[in-house]
Amino acid sequence: MLRRLFLLFIFLSSFTAKANFDFNANCIAAYNNIMDLKLNTARLLIAAEKKQNPQNSITVLLDNYVDYYYLFTSEDKSDFDRLKGNKAIRLARLEKEDIKSPYYLYSMAEINMQWAYLRGNFREYYTAGWEIKKASSLLQQNAEKFPDFLPNQKCIAVVNVFIGSLPDGLKGLLGILGLRGNTQAGVRNLESLVAKLPRSAYSHFYDETVYSLAIIQTDILKDTLAFEHTIKNTNIIRNSSLLKTSIRAYVAVKTAHNSEAINVLENRPTGNIYQSYPYLDYLYGTANMHRLNRSAGIYFQAYLKEYNGINYIKEAYLNLAWLALLSNDTASYNSYISLVKTKGYSNHYKDEQALKEANDPIPNTDLLKARLLFDGGFFDKALNLLEGKKIENFRILRDKLEFHYRLGRVYEALGKTELCIRYYQSTLAMGKNERYYFAANSAISLGLIYEKRKDYAKAKSMYNTAIGLKNHDYEVGTEQKAKDGLKRIAS
């Protein structure tokens, strides 16, 4: 009798331990709905799992995913302040659970990482740094215990890339906390996971891994094939996923695949089942503006109406001002410019730059058109606007600089390297003492051209020139690009 009771106790104990972190079919369904941005459906599935299996702590992690993607799509500061207290409650619950599960340390690390990202968005950098440190420590401990646990490898790779790609100043600050990163190692690990996950027991983590890799390839690596990689990697993901749409559209807009961006956004899944995501209207407006379509204003207005967050408000008003200018409506242009100055925030570099441009003289319409067409990948059309003009056709120094800079950019995109070098050099010579970004960006572009040619002496000279230029737009980012270039040619 005692033996039977003992065996029953062992059985129940092992069952309870397993149930503490059970990523079962219902939890996978909830997770997939989160990845599709069907957050209300996910909430219902999580609630059902809590009722059926109240000891399953995967629901704690899933609750945090819901908060994360809700705040990711809304960027609402009041909601952030209301929800951020959930972090401590969830971690306290998880700390009492099964320490033998690979999900134990992983779940706490993931929650710290998600709140670190959100805090960074709202400029709570100090707390975000400590959360990244905590997450990194938990992930390393988990890797020692469960080296083959693929979700843990996903998070370690993302932390590696994030820290490794920071500007030197911020990287040094995190270094004081004992954090080190390696961008290339992190990227290689993510690429390996993208290959492994579909055939593993953790295949549901594939979507999230692909999305992380796409953003890294686009924004950090500046990979010229980022769009092609993203399309290939997302092909097997559900077409019902609004997050899939957003990632494809974002990468397309950022990499000058404008027509593809419009196609993706026009065919996005719709309905009340999806979380509101105003940023998609912003992207759609941007893609239409790049082809000089005046209807783009409808989508920027929709973004401003539906969005309650803190980013791209000044930028959206600047875009509306530009569209008015392209329609020769200077009264509306001036009205929107005044809104750039009075509405929104300057947290994001795009909004900061929009404010600077709002205080500049009115743009030259041909240069503005060429700029927008170039950003959309319409290089021949941009060149048609610029060719035949002379620098004497432009009255103010800013426009003279931009004219040669835009020609350099277009000729580079069209593979006419010697011509682009000539115009970049001219821009650098004329603008090295000005606050506009044209000269510094020209130095970076020249450095990249010479680096590609393996003319490392000239590349080094151009990168050092870029570092030496001060008090210009995008100075921090430009200087970091130059320092990254110097590191590459020194290795």
DRENDO-1510 file (C-alpha; in Angstrom, 1 decimal, always signed):
<recs>
REC; n; res; u; v; w
REC; 1; MET; +0.0; +0.0; +0.0 .
REC; 2; LEU; +2.7; +2.4; +1.0 .
REC; 3; ARG; +4.6; +1.6; -2.2 .
REC; 4; ARG; +1.6; +2.3; -4.3 .
REC; 5; LEU; +1.0; +5.7; -2.6 .
REC; 6; PHE; +4.7; +6.5; -3.1 .
REC; 7; LEU; +4.5; +5.7; -6.8 .
REC; 8; LEU; +1.3; +7.8; -7.1 .
REC; 9; PHE; +3.0; +10.7; -5.4 .
REC; 10; ILE; +6.0; +10.5; -7.8 .
REC; 11; PHE; +3.6; +10.3; -10.8 .
REC; 12; LEU; +1.6; +13.3; -9.6 .
REC; 13; SER; +4.7; +15.3; -8.8 .
REC; 14; SER; +6.2; +14.7; -12.2 .
REC; 15; PHE; +2.9; +15.6; -13.9 .
REC; 16; THR; +2.7; +18.9; -11.9 .
REC; 17; ALA; +6.3; +19.8; -12.8 .
REC; 18; LYS; +5.6; +19.2; -16.4 .
REC; 19; ALA; +2.4; +21.1; -16.4 .
REC; 20; ASN; +4.1; +24.2; -14.9 .
REC; 21; PHE; +5.5; +25.0; -18.4 .
REC; 22; ASP; +3.4; +23.2; -21.0 .
REC; 23; PHE; +3.6; +24.9; -24.4 .
REC; 24; ASN; +0.6; +22.7; -25.5 .
REC; 25; ALA; -1.5; +23.0; -28.6 .
REC; 26; ASN; -3.8; +25.6; -27.1 .
REC; 27; CYS; -0.8; +27.7; -26.1 .
REC; 28; ILE; +0.7; +27.4; -29.5 .
REC; 29; ALA; -2.6; +28.5; -31.1 .
REC; 30; ALA; -2.6; +31.5; -28.7 .
REC; 31; TYR; +1.0; +32.3; -29.6 .
REC; 32; ASN; +0.3; +32.1; -33.4 .
REC; 33; ASN; -2.7; +34.4; -33.0 .
REC; 34; ILE; -0.4; +36.9; -31.2 .
REC; 35; MET; +2.1; +36.6; -34.1 .
REC; 36; ASP; -0.9; +37.3; -36.5 .
REC; 37; LEU; -1.8; +40.3; -34.4 .
REC; 38; LYS; -5.2; +38.8; -33.5 .
REC; 39; LEU; -4.7; +39.8; -29.9 .
REC; 40; ASN; -8.3; +39.5; -28.7 .
REC; 41; THR; -8.5; +35.9; -30.1 .
REC; 42; ALA; -5.2; +35.2; -28.3 .
REC; 43; ARG; -6.6; +36.6; -25.0 .
REC; 44; LEU; -9.6; +34.2; -25.2 .
REC; 45; LEU; -7.3; +31.2; -25.8 .
REC; 46; ILE; -5.1; +32.2; -22.9 .
REC; 47; ALA; -8.1; +32.6; -20.7 .
REC; 48; ALA; -9.3; +29.1; -21.7 .
REC; 49; GLU; -5.9; +27.6; -20.9 .
REC; 50; LYS; -5.9; +29.3; -17.5 .
REC; 51; LYS; -9.2; +27.8; -16.7 .
REC; 52; GLN; -8.3; +24.3; -17.9 .
REC; 53; ASN; -4.7; +24.3; -16.7 .
REC; 54; PRO; -4.4; +26.9; -14.0 .
REC; 55; GLN; -0.8; +25.8; -13.1 .
REC; 56; ASN; +0.5; +26.2; -16.7 .
REC; 57; SER; +2.9; +29.1; -16.4 .
REC; 58; ILE; +3.3; +29.5; -20.2 .
REC; 59; THR; +0.2; +31.6; -19.9 .
REC; 60; VAL; +2.2; +34.1; -17.9 .
REC; 61; LEU; +4.7; +34.4; -20.8 .
REC; 62; LEU; +1.8; +34.6; -23.3 .
REC; 63; ASP; +0.2; +37.4; -21.4 .
REC; 64; ASN; +3.4; +39.4; -21.6 .
REC; 65; TYR; +3.5; +38.8; -25.4 .
REC; 66; VAL; +0.0; +40.2; -25.7 .
REC; 67; ASP; +1.0; +43.4; -23.7 .
REC; 68; TYR; +4.2; +43.7; -25.8 .
REC; 69; TYR; +2.5; +43.5; -29.2 .
REC; 70; TYR; -0.3; +45.7; -28.0 .
REC; 71; LEU; +2.2; +48.4; -27.0 .
REC; 72; PHE; +4.4; +47.7; -30.0 .
REC; 73; THR; +1.5; +48.5; -32.4 .
REC; 74; SER; -0.1; +51.4; -30.4 .
REC; 75; GLU; +3.0; +53.1; -28.8 .
REC; 76; ASP; +0.5; +54.7; -26.4 .
REC; 77; LYS; +2.4; +56.2; -23.4 .
REC; 78; SER; -0.6; +56.1; -21.1 .
REC; 79; ASP; -1.1; +52.4; -21.8 .
REC; 80; PHE; +2.6; +51.7; -21.3 .
REC; 81; ASP; +2.4; +53.4; -17.9 .
REC; 82; ARG; -0.7; +51.4; -17.1 .
REC; 83; LEU; +0.6; +48.0; -18.1 .
REC; 84; LYS; +4.3; +48.1; -17.2 .
REC; 85; GLY; +3.5; +47.1; -13.6 .
REC; 86; ASN; +2.5; +43.7; -15.0 .
REC; 87; LYS; +6.2; +42.8; -15.4 .
REC; 88; ALA; +7.0; +42.5; -11.7 .
REC; 89; ILE; +3.8; +40.5; -11.0 .
REC; 90; ARG; +4.6; +38.0; -13.8 .
REC; 91; LEU; +8.2; +37.6; -12.8 .
REC; 92; ALA; +7.2; +36.9; -9.2 .
REC; 93; ARG; +4.8; +34.2; -10.4 .
REC; 94; LEU; +7.4; +32.6; -12.6 .
REC; 95; GLU; +10.1; +32.5; -9.9 .
REC; 96; LYS; +7.9; +30.0; -8.0 .
REC; 97; GLU; +7.7; +27.6; -10.8 .
REC; 98; ASP; +9.6; +24.5; -12.0 .
REC; 99; ILE; +13.3; +25.4; -12.1 .
REC; 100; LYS; +14.0; +22.2; -14.0 .
REC; 101; SER; +12.2; +23.4; -17.1 .
REC; 102; PRO; +14.1; +25.1; -19.9 .
REC; 103; TYR; +11.2; +27.6; -20.0 .
REC; 104; TYR; +11.9; +28.7; -16.4 .
REC; 105; LEU; +14.9; +31.1; -17.0 .
REC; 106; TYR; +13.9; +31.6; -20.6 .
REC; 107; SER; +10.5; +33.0; -19.8 .
REC; 108; MET; +11.9; +35.5; -17.3 .
REC; 109; ALA; +14.6; +36.6; -19.8 .
REC; 110; GLU; +12.0; +37.0; -22.6 .
REC; 111; ILE; +9.8; +39.2; -20.4 .
REC; 112; ASN; +12.8; +41.4; -19.4 .
REC; 113; MET; +13.8; +41.7; -23.1 .
REC; 114; GLN; +10.3; +42.7; -24.2 .
REC; 115; TRP; +10.0; +45.4; -21.5 .
REC; 116; ALA; +13.5; +46.7; -22.3 .
REC; 117; TYR; +12.5; +47.2; -25.9 .
REC; 118; LEU; +9.3; +49.0; -24.9 .
REC; 119; ARG; +11.2; +51.2; -22.3 .
REC; 120; GLY; +13.7; +52.1; -25.0 .
REC; 121; ASN; +10.9; +53.3; -27.2 .
REC; 122; PHE; +9.8; +55.6; -24.3 .
REC; 123; ARG; +13.3; +56.7; -23.4 .
REC; 124; GLU; +13.5; +54.8; -20.2 .
REC; 125; TYR; +17.1; +53.8; -21.1 .
REC; 126; TYR; +18.5; +53.3; -17.7 .
REC; 127; THR; +15.9; +50.7; -16.7 .
REC; 128; ALA; +16.1; +49.1; -20.1 .
REC; 129; GLY; +19.8; +48.6; -19.8 .
REC; 130; TRP; +19.4; +46.8; -16.5 .
REC; 131; GLU; +16.6; +44.6; -18.0 .
REC; 132; ILE; +18.9; +43.7; -20.9 .
REC; 133; LYS; +21.6; +42.8; -18.4 .
REC; 134; LYS; +19.2; +40.7; -16.4 .
REC; 135; ALA; +17.9; +38.9; -19.5 .
REC; 136; SER; +21.5; +38.2; -20.7 .
REC; 137; SER; +22.4; +36.7; -17.4 .
REC; 138; LEU; +19.3; +34.5; -17.4 .
REC; 139; LEU; +19.9; +33.4; -20.9 .
REC; 140; GLN; +23.5; +32.4; -20.3 .
REC; 141; GLN; +22.5; +30.4; -17.2 .
REC; 142; ASN; +19.9; +28.6; -19.3 .
REC; 143; ALA; +22.3; +27.9; -22.1 .
REC; 144; GLU; +24.6; +26.1; -19.7 .
REC; 145; LYS; +21.7; +24.0; -18.5 .
REC; 146; PHE; +19.9; +23.4; -21.8 .
REC; 147; PRO; +22.4; +24.0; -24.7 .
REC; 148; ASP; +20.0; +22.5; -27.3 .
REC; 149; PHE; +17.0; +24.7; -26.3 .
REC; 150; LEU; +16.4; +26.6; -29.5 .
REC; 151; PRO; +14.2; +29.4; -28.2 .
REC; 152; ASN; +17.0; +30.4; -25.8 .
REC; 153; GLN; +19.4; +30.6; -28.7 .
REC; 154; LYS; +17.0; +33.0; -30.5 .
REC; 155; CYS; +17.1; +35.4; -27.6 .
REC; 156; ILE; +20.9; +35.2; -27.1 .
REC; 157; ALA; +21.4; +35.9; -30.8 .
REC; 158; VAL; +19.1; +39.0; -30.6 .
REC; 159; VAL; +20.9; +40.3; -27.5 .
REC; 160; ASN; +24.3; +39.8; -29.2 .
REC; 161; VAL; +23.2; +41.8; -32.3 .
REC; 162; PHE; +21.5; +44.5; -30.3 .
REC; 163; ILE; +24.6; +45.2; -28.0 .
REC; 164; GLY; +27.1; +44.6; -30.8 .
REC; 165; SER; +25.4; +47.2; -33.1 .
REC; 166; LEU; +25.1; +50.0; -30.6 .
REC; 167; PRO; +27.1; +53.2; -31.0 .
REC; 168; ASP; +30.4; +53.1; -29.1 .
REC; 169; GLY; +29.2; +55.3; -26.3 .
REC; 170; LEU; +26.1; +53.2; -25.5 .
REC; 171; LYS; +28.1; +50.0; -26.0 .
REC; 172; GLY; +30.7; +51.3; -23.5 .
REC; 173; LEU; +27.9; +52.1; -21.0 .
REC; 174; LEU; +26.5; +48.6; -21.2 .
REC; 175; GLY; +30.1; +47.3; -21.1 .
REC; 176; ILE; +30.3; +48.8; -17.6 .
REC; 177; LEU; +27.4; +46.5; -16.7 .
REC; 178; GLY; +29.3; +43.5; -18.0 .
REC; 179; LEU; +27.5; +43.2; -21.3 .
REC; 180; ARG; +29.3; +42.5; -24.6 .
REC; 181; GLY; +27.8; +41.9; -28.0 .
REC; 182; ASN; +28.9; +40.4; -31.3 .
REC; 183; THR; +26.7; +41.4; -34.2 .
REC; 184; GLN; +28.0; +39.0; -36.8 .
REC; 185; ALA; +27.8; +36.0; -34.4 .
REC; 186; GLY; +24.3; +36.9; -33.5 .
REC; 187; VAL; +23.2; +37.2; -37.2 .
REC; 188; ARG; +24.8; +33.8; -38.0 .
REC; 189; ASN; +23.0; +32.2; -35.1 .
REC; 190; LEU; +19.6; +33.7; -36.3 .
REC; 191; GLU; +20.2; +32.5; -39.8 .
REC; 192; SER; +21.0; +29.0; -38.5 .
REC; 193; LEU; +17.8; +29.0; -36.4 .
REC; 194; VAL; +15.7; +30.0; -39.4 .
REC; 195; ALA; +17.0; +26.8; -41.1 .
REC; 196; LYS; +16.5; +24.6; -38.0 .
REC; 197; LEU; +13.2; +25.8; -36.4 .
REC; 198; PRO; +10.7; +24.5; -39.0 .
REC; 199; ARG; +11.9; +20.9; -38.5 .
REC; 200; SER; +12.0; +21.2; -34.7 .
REC; 201; ALA; +9.7; +20.9; -31.8 .
REC; 202; TYR; +9.9; +24.7; -31.5 .
REC; 203; SER; +8.7; +25.5; -35.0 .
REC; 204; HIS; +6.1; +28.0; -33.7 .
REC; 205; PHE; +9.0; +30.3; -32.8 .
REC; 206; TYR; +9.9; +30.5; -36.5 .
REC; 207; ASP; +7.8; +33.6; -37.2 .
REC; 208; GLU; +9.4; +35.7; -34.4 .
REC; 209; THR; +12.9; +34.6; -35.4 .
REC; 210; VAL; +12.4; +35.6; -39.1 .
REC; 211; TYR; +11.0; +39.0; -38.1 .
REC; 212; SER; +13.9; +39.7; -35.9 .
REC; 213; LEU; +16.4; +38.7; -38.6 .
REC; 214; ALA; +14.5; +40.9; -41.2 .
REC; 215; ILE; +14.7; +44.0; -39.1 .
REC; 216; ILE; +18.4; +43.3; -38.3 .
REC; 217; GLN; +19.3; +42.8; -42.0 .
REC; 218; THR; +17.4; +45.9; -43.0 .
REC; 219; ASP; +18.2; +48.4; -40.3 .
REC; 220; ILE; +21.5; +47.2; -38.8 .
REC; 221; LEU; +23.4; +45.3; -41.6 .
REC; 222; LYS; +21.9; +47.5; -44.4 .
REC; 223; ASP; +21.9; +44.3; -46.5 .
REC; 224; THR; +21.1; +45.0; -50.1 .
REC; 225; LEU; +19.3; +41.7; -50.4 .
REC; 226; ALA; +17.3; +42.2; -47.2 .
REC; 227; PHE; +14.0; +42.3; -49.1 .
REC; 228; GLU; +14.7; +39.2; -51.1 .
REC; 229; HIS; +15.7; +37.4; -47.8 .
REC; 230; THR; +12.6; +38.6; -46.1 .
REC; 231; ILE; +10.2; +37.4; -48.8 .
REC; 232; LYS; +11.9; +34.0; -49.0 .
REC; 233; ASN; +11.9; +33.5; -45.2 .
REC; 234; THR; +8.3; +34.7; -44.7 .
REC; 235; ASN; +6.8; +32.6; -47.6 .
REC; 236; ILE; +5.9; +29.7; -45.3 .
REC; 237; ILE; +4.3; +32.0; -42.7 .
REC; 238; ARG; +0.5; +32.2; -42.7 .
REC; 239; ASN; -1.0; +34.8; -45.1 .
REC; 240; SER; -3.5; +35.6; -42.3 .
REC; 241; SER; -0.7; +37.2; -40.3 .
REC; 242; LEU; -0.8; +41.0; -40.2 .
REC; 243; LEU; +2.6; +41.1; -38.6 .
REC; 244; LYS; +3.9; +39.3; -41.7 .
REC; 245; THR; +2.4; +42.0; -43.9 .
REC; 246; SER; +4.0; +44.7; -41.7 .
REC; 247; ILE; +7.4; +43.2; -41.8 .
REC; 248; ARG; +7.3; +42.7; -45.6 .
REC; 249; ALA; +6.0; +46.2; -46.2 .
REC; 250; TYR; +8.5; +47.8; -43.8 .
REC; 251; VAL; +11.5; +46.1; -45.4 .
REC; 252; ALA; +10.2; +46.9; -48.9 .
REC; 253; VAL; +9.8; +50.6; -48.1 .
REC; 254; LYS; +13.2; +50.8; -46.5 .
REC; 255; THR; +15.0; +49.0; -49.4 .
REC; 256; ALA; +13.4; +51.0; -52.2 .
REC; 257; HIS; +11.1; +48.2; -53.4 .
REC; 258; ASN; +8.2; +50.6; -53.6 .
REC; 259; SER; +5.9; +48.8; -55.9 .
REC; 260; GLU; +6.2; +45.6; -53.9 .
REC; 261; ALA; +5.4; +47.6; -50.7 .
REC; 262; ILE; +2.2; +48.9; -52.2 .
REC; 263; ASN; +1.2; +45.4; -53.4 .
REC; 264; VAL; +1.8; +43.9; -49.9 .
REC; 265; LEU; -0.2; +46.7; -48.2 .
REC; 266; GLU; -3.1; +46.6; -50.7 .
REC; 267; ASN; -3.5; +42.9; -50.1 .
REC; 268; ARG; -3.1; +42.9; -46.3 .
REC; 269; PRO; -5.6; +40.9; -44.2 .
REC; 270; THR; -8.3; +43.1; -42.7 .
REC; 271; GLY; -11.1; +43.0; -40.2 .
REC; 272; ASN; -12.0; +43.7; -36.5 .
REC; 273; ILE; -10.2; +40.5; -35.5 .
REC; 274; TYR; -6.9; +42.3; -36.0 .
REC; 275; GLN; -5.2; +44.7; -33.6 .
REC; 276; SER; -5.3; +48.3; -34.8 .
REC; 277; TYR; -1.9; +49.1; -36.4 .
REC; 278; PRO; -1.9; +52.7; -37.7 .
REC; 279; TYR; +1.7; +52.5; -38.7 .
REC; 280; LEU; +0.6; +50.5; -41.8 .
REC; 281; ASP; -1.2; +53.6; -43.0 .
REC; 282; TYR; +2.0; +55.6; -42.5 .
REC; 283; LEU; +3.9; +53.0; -44.6 .
REC; 284; TYR; +1.2; +53.0; -47.3 .
REC; 285; GLY; +1.3; +56.8; -47.4 .
REC; 286; THR; +5.1; +56.8; -47.7 .
REC; 287; ALA; +5.1; +54.3; -50.5 .
REC; 288; ASN; +2.5; +56.3; -52.5 .
REC; 289; MET; +4.4; +59.5; -51.8 .
REC; 290; HIS; +7.5; +57.9; -53.3 .
REC; 291; ARG; +5.7; +57.6; -56.6 .
REC; 292; LEU; +4.5; +61.2; -56.3 .
REC; 293; ASN; +0.9; +60.1; -55.8 .
REC; 294; ARG; -1.0; +62.9; -54.2 .
REC; 295; SER; -3.5; +60.5; -52.6 .
REC; 296; ALA; -0.7; +59.6; -50.1 .
REC; 297; GLY; -2.1; +62.4; -48.0 .
REC; 298; ILE; -5.2; +60.3; -47.2 .
REC; 299; TYR; -3.1; +57.7; -45.5 .
REC; 300; PHE; -1.0; +60.2; -43.5 .
REC; 301; GLN; -4.2; +61.8; -42.3 .
REC; 302; ALA; -5.6; +58.3; -41.3 .
REC; 303; TYR; -2.4; +57.7; -39.4 .
REC; 304; LEU; -2.6; +60.9; -37.5 .
REC; 305; LYS; -6.3; +60.3; -36.7 .
REC; 306; GLU; -5.9; +56.7; -35.4 .
REC; 307; TYR; -2.5; +56.9; -33.8 .
REC; 308; ASN; -2.2; +57.8; -30.1 .
REC; 309; GLY; +1.6; +57.2; -29.8 .
REC; 310; ILE; +4.7; +59.4; -29.9 .
REC; 311; ASN; +6.5; +58.7; -33.1 .
REC; 312; TYR; +6.3; +59.9; -36.8 .
REC; 313; ILE; +3.8; +62.7; -36.0 .
REC; 314; LYS; +6.0; +65.5; -37.0 .
REC; 315; GLU; +7.2; +63.4; -39.9 .
REC; 316; ALA; +3.6; +62.8; -41.1 .
REC; 317; TYR; +2.9; +66.5; -41.0 .
REC; 318; LEU; +6.1; +67.2; -42.9 .
REC; 319; ASN; +5.0; +64.7; -45.6 .
REC; 320; LEU; +1.6; +66.4; -45.8 .
REC; 321; ALA; +3.4; +69.7; -46.3 .
REC; 322; TRP; +5.5; +68.2; -49.1 .
REC; 323; LEU; +2.5; +66.8; -50.8 .
REC; 324; ALA; +0.8; +70.2; -50.7 .
REC; 325; LEU; +3.9; +71.8; -52.1 .
REC; 326; LEU; +3.9; +69.3; -55.0 .
REC; 327; SER; +0.4; +70.4; -55.7 .
REC; 328; ASN; +1.5; +74.1; -55.7 .
REC; 329; ASP; -0.6; +74.7; -52.6 .
REC; 330; THR; +1.7; +76.9; -50.6 .
REC; 331; ALA; -1.0; +78.0; -48.1 .
REC; 332; SER; -1.5; +74.3; -47.1 .
REC; 333; TYR; +2.2; +73.8; -47.1 .
REC; 334; ASN; +2.7; +76.6; -44.6 .
REC; 335; SER; -0.2; +75.4; -42.5 .
REC; 336; TYR; +1.3; +71.8; -42.2 .
REC; 337; ILE; +4.8; +73.2; -41.5 .
REC; 338; SER; +3.4; +75.1; -38.5 .
REC; 339; LEU; +1.9; +71.7; -37.3 .
REC; 340; VAL; +5.3; +70.1; -37.6 .
REC; 341; LYS; +6.6; +72.7; -35.2 .
REC; 342; THR; +3.8; +72.4; -32.7 .
REC; 343; LYS; +2.5; +68.8; -32.8 .
REC; 344; GLY; +4.2; +65.6; -31.8 .
REC; 345; TYR; +7.5; +64.8; -30.1 .
REC; 346; SER; +11.2; +64.8; -31.1 .
REC; 347; ASN; +12.0; +61.4; -29.6 .
REC; 348; HIS; +12.6; +59.6; -32.9 .
REC; 349; TYR; +15.3; +60.8; -35.2 .
REC; 350; LYS; +12.8; +61.1; -38.1 .
REC; 351; ASP; +10.7; +63.5; -36.1 .
REC; 352; GLU; +13.8; +65.4; -35.0 .
REC; 353; GLN; +14.9; +65.8; -38.6 .
REC; 354; ALA; +11.4; +66.8; -39.6 .
REC; 355; LEU; +11.5; +69.6; -37.2 .
REC; 356; LYS; +14.9; +70.8; -38.6 .
REC; 357; GLU; +13.6; +70.7; -42.1 .
REC; 358; ALA; +10.4; +72.6; -41.1 .
REC; 359; ASN; +12.7; +75.4; -40.0 .
REC; 360; ASP; +14.6; +75.4; -43.2 .
REC; 361; PRO; +13.7; +77.4; -46.3 .
REC; 362; ILE; +11.0; +76.0; -48.6 .
REC; 363; PRO; +12.3; +73.0; -50.6 .
REC; 364; ASN; +13.0; +73.1; -54.3 .
REC; 365; THR; +10.2; +71.0; -55.8 .
REC; 366; ASP; +12.5; +69.3; -58.4 .
REC; 367; LEU; +15.0; +68.3; -55.7 .
REC; 368; LEU; +12.1; +67.1; -53.5 .
REC; 369; LYS; +10.6; +65.0; -56.3 .
REC; 370; ALA; +14.0; +63.5; -57.1 .
REC; 371; ARG; +14.5; +62.7; -53.4 .
REC; 372; LEU; +11.1; +61.0; -53.1 .
REC; 373; LEU; +11.5; +59.1; -56.4 .
REC; 374; PHE; +15.0; +57.9; -55.3 .
REC; 375; ASP; +13.7; +56.7; -52.0 .
REC; 376; GLY; +11.1; +54.6; -53.9 .
REC; 377; GLY; +13.7; +53.0; -56.1 .
REC; 378; PHE; +12.6; +55.1; -59.2 .
REC; 379; PHE; +16.2; +56.0; -60.1 .
REC; 380; ASP; +15.7; +56.7; -63.8 .
REC; 381; LYS; +12.8; +59.1; -63.1 .
REC; 382; ALA; +14.9; +60.8; -60.5 .
REC; 383; LEU; +17.8; +61.2; -62.9 .
REC; 384; ASN; +15.4; +62.7; -65.6 .
REC; 385; LEU; +14.5; +65.5; -63.1 .
REC; 386; LEU; +18.1; +66.3; -62.4 .
REC; 387; GLU; +19.9; +65.9; -65.7 .
REC; 388; GLY; +20.2; +69.0; -67.7 .
REC; 389; LYS; +20.2; +71.3; -64.7 .
REC; 390; LYS; +23.2; +73.1; -63.5 .
REC; 391; ILE; +24.3; +74.2; -60.0 .
REC; 392; GLU; +23.7; +77.8; -61.1 .
REC; 393; ASN; +20.0; +77.0; -61.4 .
REC; 394; PHE; +19.8; +76.8; -57.6 .
REC; 395; ARG; +19.8; +80.0; -55.5 .
REC; 396; ILE; +20.7; +78.9; -52.0 .
REC; 397; LEU; +23.7; +76.8; -50.8 .
REC; 398; ARG; +21.5; +74.1; -49.3 .
REC; 399; ASP; +19.9; +73.4; -52.7 .
REC; 400; LYS; +23.3; +73.5; -54.5 .
REC; 401; LEU; +24.6; +70.9; -52.0 .
REC; 402; GLU; +21.5; +68.8; -52.4 .
REC; 403; PHE; +21.6; +68.9; -56.2 .
REC; 404; HIS; +25.1; +67.4; -56.3 .
REC; 405; TYR; +24.4; +65.0; -53.5 .
REC; 406; ARG; +21.2; +63.7; -55.2 .
REC; 407; LEU; +23.1; +63.3; -58.5 .
REC; 408; GLY; +25.8; +61.3; -56.6 .
REC; 409; ARG; +23.1; +59.0; -55.0 .
REC; 410; VAL; +21.3; +58.4; -58.3 .
REC; 411; TYR; +24.5; +57.7; -60.3 .
REC; 412; GLU; +25.6; +55.3; -57.6 .
REC; 413; ALA; +22.3; +53.4; -57.7 .
REC; 414; LEU; +22.6; +53.2; -61.5 .
REC; 415; GLY; +26.1; +51.8; -61.3 .
REC; 416; LYS; +27.8; +54.9; -62.8 .
REC; 417; THR; +30.5; +54.9; -60.1 .
REC; 418; GLU; +32.9; +57.5; -61.6 .
REC; 419; LEU; +30.1; +60.0; -62.0 .
REC; 420; CYS; +28.9; +59.5; -58.5 .
REC; 421; ILE; +32.4; +59.9; -57.0 .
REC; 422; ARG; +32.7; +63.2; -58.8 .
REC; 423; TYR; +29.4; +64.5; -57.3 .
REC; 424; TYR; +30.1; +63.2; -53.9 .
REC; 425; GLN; +33.5; +64.9; -53.9 .
REC; 426; SER; +31.9; +68.2; -55.0 .
REC; 427; THR; +29.3; +67.9; -52.2 .
REC; 428; LEU; +32.0; +67.2; -49.6 .
REC; 429; ALA; +34.1; +70.2; -50.7 .
REC; 430; MET; +31.2; +72.6; -50.7 .
REC; 431; GLY; +29.4; +71.4; -47.6 .
REC; 432; LYS; +32.0; +70.3; -45.1 .
REC; 433; ASN; +31.4; +73.3; -42.9 .
REC; 434; GLU; +27.6; +73.3; -43.2 .
REC; 435; ARG; +25.1; +71.7; -40.8 .
REC; 436; TYR; +23.4; +69.7; -43.6 .
REC; 437; TYR; +24.0; +66.0; -43.8 .
REC; 438; PHE; +24.9; +66.0; -47.5 .
REC; 439; ALA; +28.7; +66.3; -47.0 .
REC; 440; ALA; +29.1; +63.8; -44.2 .
REC; 441; ASN; +26.9; +61.2; -46.1 .
REC; 442; SER; +29.0; +61.8; -49.2 .
REC; 443; ALA; +32.2; +61.0; -47.2 .
REC; 444; ILE; +30.6; +57.8; -46.0 .
REC; 445; SER; +29.5; +56.8; -49.5 .
REC; 446; LEU; +32.9; +57.5; -50.8 .
REC; 447; GLY; +34.4; +55.4; -48.0 .
REC; 448; LEU; +32.1; +52.5; -48.9 .
REC; 449; ILE; +33.0; +52.8; -52.6 .
REC; 450; TYR; +36.8; +52.7; -51.9 .
REC; 451; GLU; +36.4; +49.9; -49.4 .
REC; 452; LYS; +34.5; +47.8; -52.0 .
REC; 453; ARG; +37.4; +48.5; -54.4 .
REC; 454; LYS; +39.9; +47.4; -51.7 .
REC; 455; ASP; +41.5; +50.9; -51.8 .
REC; 456; TYR; +41.7; +50.9; -48.1 .
REC; 457; ALA; +43.9; +54.0; -47.8 .
REC; 458; LYS; +41.3; +56.1; -49.5 .
REC; 459; ALA; +38.5; +54.4; -47.6 .
REC; 460; LYS; +40.2; +55.2; -44.3 .
REC; 461; SER; +40.7; +58.8; -45.3 .
REC; 462; MET; +37.0; +59.2; -46.2 .
REC; 463; TYR; +35.8; +57.5; -42.9 .
REC; 464; ASN; +38.1; +59.8; -40.9 .
REC; 465; THR; +36.9; +62.8; -42.8 .
REC; 466; ALA; +33.3; +61.8; -41.9 .
REC; 467; ILE; +34.2; +61.5; -38.3 .
REC; 468; GLY; +35.9; +64.9; -38.4 .
REC; 469; LEU; +32.8; +66.7; -39.7 .
REC; 470; LYS; +30.9; +68.1; -36.7 .
REC; 471; ASN; +27.6; +69.8; -35.9 .
REC; 472; HIS; +25.6; +68.4; -38.8 .
REC; 473; ASP; +22.3; +66.4; -39.1 .
REC; 474; TYR; +22.5; +62.7; -38.2 .
REC; 475; GLU; +26.0; +63.3; -36.7 .
REC; 476; VAL; +25.9; +60.4; -34.2 .
REC; 477; GLY; +24.7; +57.8; -36.8 .
REC; 478; THR; +27.1; +59.0; -39.4 .
REC; 479; GLU; +30.1; +58.9; -37.0 .
REC; 480; GLN; +29.1; +55.3; -36.0 .
REC; 481; LYS; +29.0; +54.2; -39.7 .
REC; 482; ALA; +32.4; +55.7; -40.2 .
REC; 483; LYS; +33.8; +53.9; -37.1 .
REC; 484; ASP; +32.2; +50.6; -38.3 .
REC; 485; GLY; +34.0; +51.1; -41.7 .
REC; 486; LEU; +37.3; +51.7; -40.0 .
REC; 487; LYS; +36.9; +48.5; -38.0 .
REC; 488; ARG; +36.1; +46.5; -41.1 .
REC; 489; ILE; +39.2; +47.6; -43.0 .
REC; 490; ALA; +41.4; +47.1; -40.0 .
REC; 491; SER; +40.3; +43.5; -39.5 .
</recs>
